[in-house]
Amino acid sequence: MGSNNKTLIILTPGFPANEADSTCMPFPQLFVKKLKWLNPSLNIIVFAFQYPFFKAEYNWHGVKIIAFNGQSKGKIKRLLLWRIVWNRLMVTMKEENTTGILNFWLGECSLIGKWAAQKHKLKSFTWLLGQDARADNRYFSFIKPSAENLIALSDFIAEEFYRNYKITAANIIQPGIDTNEYSTGKTGRDIDILGSGSLIALKRYKIFIDVVAKLVKLRPTIKTMICGDGIQKEYLQTKINEAGLSENIELCGELNHDAVLRLMQRSKVFLHPSSYEGFATVINEALYAGAQVVAFCKPMNTFYKNQHTVKTQQEMTMKVSELLADDNLDHDSVLTQSIEITCQKISALYGI
């Protein structure tokens, strides 16, 4: 049997395989780690449906992780997975003093979480984190979420979800950053433009390359870098080579989180050409690192210093050119929200 301490169960598609796995779901893992640090007596149990790709129960920074190795397999195997998760969830809720369930994304985790919470009359909230707010969410009709049980990651996500489903999430809780992860002291800004994220079509790093191709005509020695890995890596490298930009754009590959933050602190501009974001945590991180941020997406209605939102590729190119031409470019740290505040807001929902 578990202790009398409260237990919060978190259901998520994936979670880091170990404490060194810093690139897997950076914000969710930061949130869980900090929530445990702020509430040492709180028992947190994470059910990871699909990733990591092994079945195990292990300790992660004082948090119990139960990995089911779903591997995003097809219908029959997914139903079997749900049955396994459900049975383990029922045992856990019987053994522990469960105070509530938090579901990451409006998807299979939210579906199982809603059923479990209803059965045991517990608080359950689903955190809308991005793609789940779009119009093609096949789980919506099965879950039929209520506004009171939804948390939107940003104003943009709340508005997108309302536009598609006519439901306004009762809670908007944006991601925070851990200011303790940054190096102290001033650093040289020797990187003109930095990008960071998965190298997939949605992130549109082709636009990053096209912007640099325009800028290099005025700044032949411009130095830019893209951190990340993904299925478009070879395509993007080929495009860089064909454009003659191999001396100007470096694909760094996947780096650990600390290394990316160090690069942000060396960068003048952080360029984020993604077409859709719930709230890219890298924007928060880059702003606190002192970089000027240029992006198509504006997650919050609040204006943040050094954040520039553009509508077209041409506007993006012009804005970056303007910033790089400024010899007195501002590199002050801009804090949008700390991870401590994010955790406090979530804790308040459960009375933790």
SESEMAR-935652 format. One record per atom (N, C-alpha, C): x, y, z; residue in three letters. Coordinates in steps of 0.1 Angstrom, whole numbers, padded with zeros to 4 digits, always signed. Layout:
<pts>
XYZALA ...
</pts>
This chain:
<pts>
+0008-0012+0000MET +0000+0000+0000MET +0009+0012+0000MET +0004+0023-0006GLY +0011+0036-0006GLY +0010+0043+0007GLY +0017+0054+0008SER +0017+0062+0020SER +0004+0070+0020SER +0002+0078+0031ASN -0009+0087+0032ASN -0007+0100+0025ASN +0005+0102+0019ASN +0007+0114+0011ASN -0001+0114-0001ASN -0005+0125-0006LYS -0013+0126-0018LYS -0005+0121-0030LYS -0012+0115-0039THR -0006+0110-0052THR -0013+0117-0064THR -0005+0123-0073LEU -0010+0128-0085LEU -0005+0119-0096LEU -0015+0114-0104ILE -0012+0105-0115ILE -0012+0114-0128ILE -0001+0112-0136ILE +0000+0119-0149ILE +0001+0109-0160ILE -0008+0111-0170LEU -0009+0102-0181LEU -0003+0110-0193LEU +0006+0104-0200THR +0013+0110-0211THR +0017+0100-0222THR +0017+0105-0235PRO +0021+0096-0245PRO +0036+0091-0244PRO +0044+0100-0239GLY +0058+0096-0238GLY +0065+0104-0226GLY +0077+0099-0222PHE +0084+0105-0211PHE +0099+0100-0213PHE +0108+0108-0207PRO +0122+0104-0208PRO +0125+0090-0203PRO +0134+0083-0211ALA +0137+0069-0207ALA +0146+0069-0195ALA +0153+0080-0192ASN +0162+0081-0180ASN +0165+0095-0177ASN +0172+0098-0167GLU +0175+0112-0163GLU +0184+0119-0173GLU +0191+0112-0181ALA +0200+0119-0191ALA +0192+0122-0204ALA +0180+0118-0205ASP +0172+0119-0218ASP +0166+0133-0218ASP +0174+0144-0220SER +0169+0158-0218SER +0162+0163-0230SER +0162+0156-0242THR +0156+0161-0254THR +0142+0156-0256THR +0137+0146-0248CYS +0124+0140-0249CYS +0114+0149-0241CYS +0105+0156-0249MET +0094+0164-0243MET +0100+0173-0232MET +0108+0183-0236PRO +0115+0192-0227PRO +0106+0198-0217PRO +0095+0204-0221PHE +0086+0211-0211PHE +0079+0202-0202PHE +0073+0191-0206PRO +0066+0182-0197PRO +0076+0177-0186PRO +0088+0173-0191GLN +0097+0167-0181GLN +0102+0178-0171GLN +0104+0190-0176LEU +0108+0201-0167LEU +0096+0204-0157LEU +0084+0204-0161PHE +0073+0206-0153PHE +0072+0195-0142PHE +0073+0182-0146VAL +0072+0171-0136VAL +0083+0172-0126VAL +0095+0175-0131LYS +0107+0175-0122LYS +0105+0187-0112LYS +0101+0198-0116LYS +0100+0210-0107LYS +0088+0208-0098LYS +0077+0202-0103LEU +0065+0200-0094LEU +0069+0191-0082LEU +0077+0181-0085LYS +0082+0172-0074LYS +0091+0180-0065LYS +0100+0188-0070TRP +0109+0196-0062TRP +0102+0205-0053TRP +0091+0211-0058LEU +0084+0221-0050LEU +0075+0214-0040LEU +0071+0201-0043ASN +0062+0194-0034ASN +0068+0180-0030ASN +0079+0180-0022PRO +0086+0168-0020PRO +0077+0157-0014PRO +0067+0160-0007SER +0058+0150+0000SER +0048+0145-0010SER +0046+0151-0022LEU +0037+0147-0032LEU +0042+0135-0039LEU +0034+0125-0040ASN +0038+0113-0047ASN +0033+0114-0062ASN +0042+0115-0071ILE +0039+0116-0085ILE +0042+0103-0093ILE +0032+0098-0100ILE +0033+0086-0108ILE +0030+0089-0122ILE +0039+0087-0131VAL +0037+0090-0145VAL +0035+0077-0153VAL +0024+0076-0161PHE +0021+0065-0169PHE +0025+0070-0184PHE +0035+0063-0189ALA +0040+0067-0203ALA +0035+0056-0213ALA +0025+0060-0221PHE +0018+0050-0229PHE +0027+0045-0241PHE +0033+0053-0248GLN +0040+0049-0261GLN +0055+0049-0260GLN +0061+0058-0253TYR +0076+0059-0252TYR +0080+0061-0238TYR +0090+0055-0233PRO +0101+0049-0240PRO +0098+0035-0245PRO +0106+0030-0254PHE +0103+0017-0261PHE +0108+0005-0253PHE +0104+0005-0241PHE +0106-0007-0232PHE +0095-0007-0221PHE +0092-0018-0216LYS +0083-0019-0204LYS +0091-0019-0192LYS +0088-0010-0183ALA +0096-0010-0170ALA +0089+0000-0160ALA +0093-0001-0148GLU +0090+0008-0138GLU +0103+0014-0132GLU +0105+0027-0132TYR +0118+0032-0128TYR +0116+0045-0121TYR +0127+0049-0114ASN +0127+0062-0107ASN +0133+0073-0115ASN +0127+0084-0117TRP +0132+0095-0124TRP +0131+0108-0116TRP +0142+0112-0110HIS +0143+0124-0102HIS +0132+0123-0090HIS +0131+0111-0084GLY +0122+0109-0073GLY +0107+0107-0078GLY +0105+0106-0091VAL +0092+0103-0096VAL +0091+0089-0102VAL +0080+0082-0099LYS +0078+0068-0104LYS +0073+0069-0118LYS +0080+0063-0127ILE +0076+0062-0141ILE +0072+0048-0144ILE +0060+0046-0150ILE +0056+0033-0155ILE +0055+0034-0170ILE +0064+0027-0177ALA +0065+0027-0192ALA +0058+0015-0198ALA +0049+0017-0208PHE +0042+0006-0213PHE +0046+0001-0227PHE +0055+0009-0234ASN +0061+0005-0246ASN +0051+0003-0257ASN +0041+0012-0259GLY +0031+0011-0269GLY +0036+0012-0283GLY +0046+0021-0285GLN +0052+0023-0298GLN +0043+0027-0309GLN +0032+0033-0305SER +0022+0039-0315SER +0017+0028-0325SER +0015+0016-0320LYS +0010+0006-0329LYS -0005+0007-0332LYS -0009-0001-0342GLY -0023-0001-0347GLY -0034-0003-0338GLY -0046-0004-0344LYS -0059-0004-0336LYS -0060-0015-0325LYS -0058-0027-0330ILE -0060-0039-0320ILE -0049-0038-0309ILE -0037-0035-0313LYS -0027-0035-0302LYS -0028-0022-0294LYS -0034-0012-0299ARG -0036+0000-0291ARG -0048-0003-0281ARG -0058-0010-0285LEU -0069-0013-0275LEU -0063-0022-0264LEU -0054-0032-0268LEU -0048-0040-0258LEU -0040-0032-0248LEU -0033-0022-0254LEU -0025-0013-0246LEU -0034-0006-0236LEU -0045-0001-0240TRP -0054+0007-0232TRP -0059-0002-0220TRP -0061-0015-0223ARG -0066-0024-0213ARG -0055-0026-0203ARG -0043-0028-0207ILE -0032-0030-0198ILE -0030-0017-0189ILE -0030-0006-0195VAL -0029+0007-0188VAL -0040+0008-0178VAL -0052+0005-0182TRP -0064+0007-0174TRP -0063-0002-0161TRP -0059-0015-0163ASN -0058-0024-0152ASN -0047-0019-0142ASN -0036-0015-0148ARG -0025-0010-0139ARG -0029+0003-0132ARG -0037+0011-0139LEU -0042+0024-0133LEU -0052+0021-0121LEU -0060+0011-0123MET -0070+0007-0113MET -0063+0002-0100MET -0052-0006-0102VAL -0045-0011-0091VAL -0038+0001-0084VAL -0032+0010-0091THR -0025+0021-0085THR -0034+0030-0077THR -0046+0033-0083MET -0055+0041-0076MET -0061+0035-0064MET -0061+0022-0063LYS -0066+0015-0051LYS -0055+0015-0040LYS -0043+0015-0045GLU -0032+0014-0035GLU -0028+0028-0030GLU -0030+0038-0038GLU -0025+0052-0034GLU -0036+0061-0030GLU -0032+0071-0023ASN -0041+0082-0019ASN -0042+0092-0030ASN -0049+0088-0041THR -0049+0096-0053THR -0057+0109-0052THR -0051+0120-0055THR -0058+0133-0054THR -0064+0137-0068THR -0058+0132-0079GLY -0063+0136-0092GLY -0054+0130-0103GLY -0059+0133-0115ILE -0052+0128-0127ILE -0050+0140-0136ILE -0038+0141-0142LEU -0034+0152-0151LEU -0031+0145-0165LEU -0038+0148-0175ASN -0036+0142-0188ASN -0028+0152-0198ASN -0018+0148-0204PHE -0011+0156-0214PHE -0017+0153-0227PHE -0022+0163-0234TRP -0028+0163-0247TRP -0043+0157-0246TRP -0051+0162-0254LEU -0065+0157-0256LEU -0064+0145-0266LEU -0061+0133-0261GLY -0059+0122-0269GLY -0062+0109-0261GLY -0055+0099-0263GLU -0058+0086-0256GLU -0056+0087-0241GLU -0046+0095-0237CYS -0044+0097-0223CYS -0056+0104-0216CYS -0061+0114-0223SER -0073+0121-0218SER -0085+0112-0217SER -0086+0103-0227LEU -0098+0094-0227LEU -0097+0084-0215LEU -0086+0078-0213ILE -0084+0069-0202ILE -0085+0076-0189ILE -0079+0088-0188GLY -0079+0096-0176GLY -0093+0100-0172GLY -0102+0104-0182LYS -0115+0108-0179LYS -0123+0096-0173LYS -0122+0084-0179TRP -0129+0072-0175TRP -0125+0069-0160TRP -0112+0069-0158ALA -0107+0066-0144ALA -0112+0076-0134ALA -0111+0089-0137ALA -0115+0099-0128ALA -0130+0098-0125ALA -0138+0095-0135GLN -0152+0094-0132GLN -0155+0082-0123GLN -0148+0071-0126LYS -0151+0059-0118LYS -0147+0061-0103LYS -0137+0069-0101HIS -0132+0071-0087HIS -0136+0085-0081HIS -0144+0092-0089LYS -0148+0106-0085LYS -0136+0115-0081LYS -0127+0116-0090LEU -0115+0124-0088LEU -0114+0136-0097LEU -0106+0146-0094LYS -0104+0157-0103LYS -0095+0152-0114LYS -0099+0156-0126SER -0091+0153-0138SER -0090+0165-0147SER -0078+0169-0152PHE -0077+0180-0161PHE -0068+0175-0173PHE -0072+0180-0184THR -0064+0177-0196THR -0057+0190-0201THR -0044+0189-0203TRP -0036+0201-0208TRP -0035+0200-0223TRP -0042+0210-0229LEU -0041+0211-0244LEU -0027+0217-0247LEU -0019+0209-0254LEU -0005+0213-0256LEU -0001+0217-0270LEU -0010+0215-0280GLY -0006+0219-0293GLY -0015+0214-0304GLY -0011+0203-0311GLN -0018+0198-0322GLN -0032+0193-0318GLN -0034+0190-0306ASP -0047+0185-0301ASP -0058+0195-0302ASP -0055+0208-0303ALA -0065+0218-0304ALA -0070+0220-0318ALA -0064+0213-0328ARG -0068+0215-0342ARG -0081+0208-0345ARG -0087+0210-0357ALA -0100+0206-0360ALA -0101+0191-0362ALA -0090+0184-0365ASP -0091+0170-0369ASP -0088+0160-0357ASP -0090+0165-0345ASN -0088+0156-0333ASN -0099+0145-0332ASN -0095+0133-0335ARG -0105+0122-0336ARG -0110+0118-0322ARG -0103+0122-0312TYR -0107+0118-0298TYR -0117+0127-0292TYR -0119+0139-0298PHE -0128+0149-0292PHE -0142+0143-0290PHE -0148+0136-0300SER -0162+0131-0299SER -0163+0120-0289SER -0152+0113-0286PHE -0153+0103-0276PHE -0152+0108-0262PHE -0143+0118-0260ILE -0140+0124-0247ILE -0151+0134-0243ILE -0156+0142-0253LYS -0166+0153-0250LYS -0161+0161-0237LYS -0150+0167-0238PRO -0145+0174-0226PRO -0153+0186-0223PRO -0153+0189-0210SER -0160+0201-0205SER -0150+0213-0203SER -0154+0225-0205ALA -0145+0236-0203ALA -0138+0236-0190ALA -0145+0232-0179GLU -0139+0232-0166GLU -0127+0223-0164GLU -0127+0213-0173ASN -0116+0203-0171ASN -0105+0204-0181ASN -0105+0216-0188LEU -0094+0218-0198LEU -0085+0229-0194LEU -0072+0227-0197ILE -0062+0237-0195ILE -0055+0240-0209ILE -0055+0252-0213ALA -0049+0256-0226ALA -0035+0260-0223ALA -0025+0256-0231LEU -0011+0260-0229LEU -0009+0275-0232LEU -0018+0281-0240SER -0016+0295-0244SER -0029+0301-0248SER -0029+0314-0250ASP -0041+0321-0255ASP -0044+0316-0269ASP -0033+0314-0277PHE -0035+0309-0291PHE -0042+0295-0291PHE -0038+0286-0282ILE -0044+0273-0282ILE -0059+0274-0277ILE -0061+0283-0267ALA -0075+0284-0263ALA -0084+0290-0274ALA -0079+0299-0282GLU -0087+0305-0293GLU -0088+0294-0304GLU -0078+0287-0307GLU -0079+0276-0317GLU -0089+0266-0313GLU -0089+0262-0301PHE -0098+0251-0296PHE -0112+0256-0297PHE -0114+0269-0293TYR -0128+0274-0294TYR -0133+0275-0308TYR -0124+0279-0317ARG -0127+0281-0331ARG -0132+0267-0337ARG -0125+0257-0333ASN -0128+0244-0338ASN -0139+0236-0331ASN -0141+0238-0318TYR -0150+0230-0310TYR -0160+0238-0302TYR -0159+0252-0302LYS -0168+0261-0295LYS -0168+0258-0280LYS -0157+0255-0275ILE -0155+0253-0260ILE -0143+0262-0256ILE -0145+0270-0246THR -0134+0279-0241THR -0128+0272-0229THR -0116+0268-0229ALA -0109+0262-0218ALA -0109+0272-0206ALA -0113+0266-0194ALA -0115+0274-0182ALA -0102+0279-0177ALA -0091+0272-0181ASN -0078+0276-0175ASN -0068+0278-0187ASN -0060+0288-0185ILE -0048+0290-0194ILE -0036+0291-0186ILE -0027+0281-0188ILE -0015+0280-0180ILE -0003+0278-0190ILE +0005+0288-0191GLN +0016+0288-0201GLN +0028+0281-0195GLN +0037+0276-0204PRO +0049+0269-0199PRO +0059+0279-0193PRO +0065+0275-0182GLY +0076+0284-0176GLY +0089+0278-0179GLY +0100+0286-0176ILE +0113+0281-0178ILE +0120+0281-0164ILE +0131+0273-0163ASP +0139+0272-0151ASP +0151+0282-0153ASP +0150+0293-0146THR +0161+0303-0148THR +0174+0298-0142THR +0174+0287-0134ASN +0186+0282-0128ASN +0194+0274-0138ASN +0189+0271-0150GLU +0195+0263-0160GLU +0205+0271-0168GLU +0204+0284-0167TYR +0213+0293-0176TYR +0226+0296-0169TYR +0236+0298-0177SER +0249+0302-0172SER +0249+0317-0168SER +0256+0320-0158THR +0256+0334-0153THR +0268+0342-0160THR +0267+0355-0160GLY +0277+0363-0166GLY +0274+0365-0181GLY +0279+0376-0187LYS +0277+0379-0200LYS +0285+0370-0210LYS +0279+0367-0221THR +0286+0359-0231THR +0286+0366-0244THR +0296+0363-0253GLY +0297+0370-0266GLY +0286+0365-0275GLY +0281+0373-0283ARG +0270+0370-0293ARG +0277+0367-0307ARG +0283+0355-0308ASP +0290+0352-0320ASP +0282+0344-0330ASP +0269+0341-0326ILE +0260+0334-0336ILE +0250+0344-0340ILE +0249+0346-0353ASP +0239+0356-0358ASP +0225+0351-0356ASP +0222+0339-0361ILE +0208+0334-0360ILE +0209+0319-0356ILE +0200+0316-0347LEU +0199+0302-0342LEU +0185+0297-0343LEU +0183+0284-0347GLY +0170+0278-0347GLY +0171+0265-0339GLY +0160+0260-0333SER +0161+0248-0326SER +0147+0241-0326SER +0147+0228-0329GLY +0135+0221-0330GLY +0136+0208-0338GLY +0126+0200-0339SER +0126+0188-0347SER +0126+0192-0362SER +0134+0185-0369LEU +0136+0187-0384LEU +0125+0180-0391LEU +0113+0185-0390ILE +0101+0180-0397ILE +0094+0191-0405ILE +0085+0187-0414ALA +0079+0197-0423ALA +0072+0208-0415ALA +0065+0204-0404LEU +0058+0214-0396LEU +0066+0226-0392LEU +0079+0223-0389LYS +0087+0233-0383LYS +0093+0243-0394LYS +0092+0239-0407ARG +0095+0247-0418ARG +0109+0253-0418ARG +0119+0245-0416TYR +0133+0250-0416TYR +0138+0253-0430TYR +0130+0249-0440LYS +0133+0254-0454LYS +0132+0269-0454LYS +0123+0275-0447ILE +0122+0290-0447ILE +0134+0296-0440ILE +0139+0289-0430PHE +0151+0294-0423PHE +0162+0295-0433PHE +0164+0285-0441ILE +0175+0284-0451ILE +0172+0295-0462ILE +0160+0297-0466ASP +0157+0307-0476ASP +0159+0321-0470ASP +0156+0324-0458VAL +0159+0337-0452VAL +0174+0339-0451VAL +0182+0329-0447VAL +0196+0331-0447VAL +0202+0333-0461VAL +0196+0327-0471ALA +0201+0328-0485ALA +0199+0343-0489ALA +0189+0349-0485LYS +0187+0364-0488LYS +0196+0372-0480LYS +0198+0369-0467LEU +0207+0378-0459LEU +0221+0377-0462LEU +0226+0365-0468VAL +0240+0363-0470VAL +0245+0373-0481VAL +0236+0378-0490LYS +0239+0387-0500LYS +0245+0400-0494LYS +0239+0404-0482LEU +0244+0416-0476LEU +0254+0413-0465LEU +0254+0400-0460ARG +0263+0396-0449ARG +0269+0383-0453ARG +0279+0383-0461PRO +0285+0370-0466PRO +0291+0361-0456PRO +0294+0367-0444THR +0300+0358-0433THR +0290+0355-0422THR +0277+0357-0425ILE +0267+0354-0415ILE +0268+0340-0410ILE +0267+0339-0397LYS +0269+0326-0390LYS +0256+0321-0384LYS +0250+0310-0388THR +0238+0305-0383THR +0238+0290-0380THR +0230+0286-0371MET +0230+0272-0367MET +0215+0267-0365MET +0213+0255-0367ILE +0200+0248-0364ILE +0203+0236-0356ILE +0197+0235-0344CYS +0198+0224-0335CYS +0186+0215-0336CYS +0188+0202-0337GLY +0177+0193-0338GLY +0180+0182-0348GLY +0171+0172-0347ASP +0172+0160-0357ASP +0158+0157-0361ASP +0157+0149-0372GLY +0144+0145-0377GLY +0145+0141-0392GLY +0133+0137-0397ILE +0133+0131-0410ILE +0137+0140-0422ILE +0137+0153-0419GLN +0141+0162-0430GLN +0156+0166-0430GLN +0163+0160-0421LYS +0177+0164-0419LYS +0185+0163-0433LYS +0184+0152-0439GLU +0192+0150-0452GLU +0187+0160-0462GLU +0174+0162-0463TYR +0168+0171-0473TYR +0173+0185-0470TYR +0173+0190-0458LEU +0177+0203-0454LEU +0192+0205-0457LEU +0200+0195-0454GLN +0215+0196-0457GLN +0217+0197-0472GLN +0210+0189-0480THR +0211+0190-0495THR +0207+0204-0499THR +0197+0210-0494LYS +0192+0223-0498LYS +0203+0234-0494LYS +0209+0232-0482ILE +0220+0241-0478ILE +0232+0240-0488ILE +0236+0228-0491ASN +0247+0226-0500ASN +0244+0232-0514ASN +0232+0230-0519GLU +0228+0235-0532GLU +0228+0250-0533GLU +0224+0256-0522ALA +0224+0271-0521ALA +0238+0277-0518ALA +0248+0268-0517GLY +0261+0273-0514GLY +0262+0280-0500GLY +0255+0274-0490LEU +0254+0280-0477LEU +0261+0271-0466LEU +0269+0262-0470SER +0275+0253-0461SER +0284+0260-0451SER +0289+0271-0455GLU +0298+0279-0446GLU +0290+0288-0437GLU +0277+0289-0440ASN +0269+0299-0432ASN +0258+0292-0423ASN +0254+0280-0426ILE +0244+0273-0419ILE +0250+0259-0414ILE +0250+0257-0401GLU +0254+0244-0396GLU +0242+0237-0389GLU +0240+0225-0394LEU +0231+0216-0388LEU +0238+0209-0376LEU +0235+0212-0364CYS +0242+0207-0352CYS +0238+0193-0348CYS +0226+0189-0353GLY +0221+0176-0348GLY +0214+0178-0334GLY +0210+0167-0328GLU +0203+0168-0316GLU +0214+0170-0304GLU +0212+0181-0297LEU +0220+0184-0286LEU +0213+0183-0273LEU +0219+0181-0261ASN +0212+0181-0249ASN +0207+0195-0246ASN +0198+0195-0237HIS +0191+0208-0234HIS +0200+0219-0229HIS +0210+0215-0220ASP +0219+0225-0215ASP +0227+0231-0227ASP +0231+0223-0236ALA +0239+0228-0247ALA +0232+0238-0256ALA +0219+0235-0258VAL +0210+0244-0266VAL +0209+0258-0259VAL +0207+0257-0246LEU +0206+0270-0238LEU +0219+0278-0239LEU +0230+0271-0239ARG +0243+0279-0240ARG +0244+0285-0254ARG +0239+0278-0265LEU +0239+0284-0278LEU +0230+0296-0279LEU +0218+0295-0272MET +0209+0306-0272MET +0215+0319-0266MET +0223+0317-0256GLN +0230+0328-0249GLN +0241+0334-0257GLN +0245+0327-0268ARG +0255+0332-0277ARG +0249+0338-0290ARG +0236+0338-0291SER +0229+0341-0303SER +0223+0355-0303SER +0223+0362-0314LYS +0217+0375-0316LYS +0202+0374-0318LYS +0199+0365-0327VAL +0185+0363-0331VAL +0181+0348-0331VAL +0169+0345-0325PHE +0164+0332-0325PHE +0153+0332-0335PHE +0154+0324-0346LEU +0144+0323-0357LEU +0136+0311-0356LEU +0122+0313-0355HIS +0113+0301-0354HIS +0103+0301-0365HIS +0105+0294-0376PRO +0096+0295-0388PRO +0085+0285-0387PRO +0082+0279-0376SER +0071+0269-0375SER +0058+0275-0379SER +0050+0267-0386SER +0037+0271-0390SER +0026+0271-0379SER +0028+0263-0369TYR +0018+0261-0358TYR +0025+0257-0346TYR +0022+0264-0335GLU +0028+0260-0322GLU +0018+0263-0311GLU +0017+0253-0301GLY +0009+0255-0290GLY +0015+0266-0281GLY +0027+0264-0278PHE +0036+0274-0272PHE +0050+0268-0272PHE +0057+0272-0282ALA +0071+0266-0283ALA +0079+0271-0271ALA +0083+0262-0262THR +0091+0266-0250THR +0104+0272-0254THR +0109+0269-0266VAL +0122+0275-0270VAL +0120+0290-0272VAL +0108+0295-0274ILE +0107+0309-0275ILE +0109+0316-0262ILE +0103+0310-0251ASN +0105+0315-0238ASN +0120+0314-0234ASN +0126+0303-0237GLU +0140+0300-0234GLU +0149+0310-0241GLU +0147+0313-0254ALA +0155+0322-0261ALA +0154+0336-0256ALA +0142+0340-0253LEU +0140+0354-0247LEU +0147+0355-0234LEU +0147+0345-0226TYR +0154+0347-0213TYR +0169+0346-0215TYR +0174+0339-0226ALA +0188+0339-0230ALA +0193+0352-0236ALA +0184+0361-0238GLY +0188+0374-0243GLY +0187+0376-0258GLY +0182+0366-0265ALA +0181+0366-0280ALA +0169+0374-0284ALA +0169+0380-0295GLN +0157+0386-0302GLN +0150+0374-0309GLN +0137+0373-0307VAL +0130+0362-0312VAL +0121+0367-0324VAL +0122+0360-0335VAL +0114+0363-0347VAL +0106+0351-0351VAL +0093+0351-0351ALA +0085+0339-0353ALA +0072+0343-0360ALA +0065+0333-0366PHE +0052+0335-0372PHE +0041+0334-0362PHE +0044+0326-0351CYS +0034+0323-0341CYS +0035+0333-0329CYS +0024+0337-0324LYS +0023+0345-0312LYS +0015+0338-0302LYS +0021+0330-0293PRO +0013+0322-0284PRO +0004+0329-0274PRO +0009+0341-0268MET +0001+0348-0258MET -0003+0362-0264MET -0014+0367-0259ASN -0018+0380-0263ASN -0010+0391-0257ASN -0003+0387-0246THR +0006+0396-0239THR +0018+0400-0248THR +0022+0413-0248PHE +0034+0417-0255PHE +0046+0414-0246PHE +0056+0408-0252TYR +0069+0405-0245TYR +0080+0413-0253TYR +0088+0420-0245LYS +0099+0427-0251LYS +0108+0417-0259LYS +0113+0421-0270ASN +0122+0414-0279ASN +0116+0402-0286ASN +0103+0401-0286GLN +0096+0391-0294GLN +0089+0398-0306GLN +0092+0393-0317HIS +0087+0399-0330HIS +0079+0389-0338HIS +0066+0392-0340THR +0057+0383-0348THR +0056+0389-0362THR +0058+0380-0372VAL +0057+0384-0386VAL +0047+0375-0393VAL +0042+0380-0404LYS +0031+0372-0411LYS +0036+0365-0424LYS +0047+0370-0430THR +0052+0364-0442THR +0067+0362-0442THR +0071+0354-0451GLN +0086+0351-0452GLN +0094+0364-0455GLN +0088+0372-0463GLN +0094+0385-0466GLN +0096+0394-0454GLN +0085+0394-0446GLU +0086+0402-0433GLU +0096+0396-0424GLU +0097+0383-0424MET +0107+0376-0415MET +0121+0380-0419MET +0123+0380-0432THR +0137+0383-0437THR +0140+0398-0434THR +0131+0407-0436MET +0133+0421-0433MET +0135+0424-0418MET +0127+0417-0410LYS +0129+0419-0395LYS +0143+0414-0390LYS +0147+0402-0395VAL +0160+0397-0391VAL +0171+0406-0396VAL +0170+0411-0408SER +0180+0420-0414SER +0181+0433-0406SER +0169+0438-0402GLU +0169+0450-0394GLU +0176+0448-0380GLU +0173+0437-0374LEU +0179+0434-0361LEU +0194+0432-0362LEU +0199+0425-0372LEU +0213+0423-0373LEU +0221+0435-0377LEU +0214+0445-0382ALA +0220+0458-0386ALA +0222+0467-0374ALA +0215+0464-0363ASP +0215+0472-0351ASP +0228+0469-0343ASP +0237+0478-0343ASP +0249+0476-0335ASP +0247+0476-0320ASP +0235+0482-0316ASN +0232+0483-0301ASN +0220+0474-0298ASN +0220+0462-0304LEU +0208+0453-0303LEU +0207+0449-0288LEU +0195+0450-0283ASP +0192+0446-0269ASP +0192+0431-0267ASP +0200+0428-0256HIS +0201+0413-0253HIS +0198+0411-0238HIS +0189+0419-0233ASP +0184+0418-0219ASP +0176+0405-0218ASP +0177+0398-0206SER +0169+0386-0204SER +0154+0390-0202SER +0145+0383-0208VAL +0131+0386-0207VAL +0124+0373-0202VAL +0119+0374-0190LEU +0112+0363-0184LEU +0097+0364-0186LEU +0092+0354-0194THR +0077+0353-0197THR +0070+0347-0185THR +0075+0336-0180GLN +0070+0330-0168GLN +0079+0319-0163GLN +0081+0318-0150SER +0090+0308-0144SER +0082+0295-0143SER +0090+0284-0143ILE +0084+0271-0141ILE +0077+0270-0128ILE +0083+0277-0118GLU +0077+0276-0104GLU +0062+0281-0105GLU +0060+0292-0112ILE +0046+0298-0113ILE +0037+0288-0120ILE +0042+0282-0131THR +0034+0272-0138THR +0030+0260-0129THR +0039+0255-0121CYS +0036+0244-0112CYS +0026+0249-0101CYS +0028+0261-0096GLN +0019+0266-0086GLN +0004+0267-0091GLN +0003+0271-0103LYS -0010+0272-0109LYS -0017+0258-0111LYS -0009+0248-0115ILE -0014+0235-0117ILE -0017+0229-0103ILE -0009+0231-0094SER -0011+0226-0080SER -0024+0231-0074SER -0027+0244-0077ALA -0039+0250-0072ALA -0051+0243-0077ALA -0051+0238-0089LEU -0063+0231-0094LEU -0066+0218-0087LEU -0056+0212-0081TYR -0058+0200-0074TYR -0058+0202-0059TYR -0056+0214-0054GLY -0055+0216-0040GLY -0043+0210-0033GLY -0032+0210-0041ILE -0020+0204-0036ILE -0012+0215-0028ILE 
</pts>
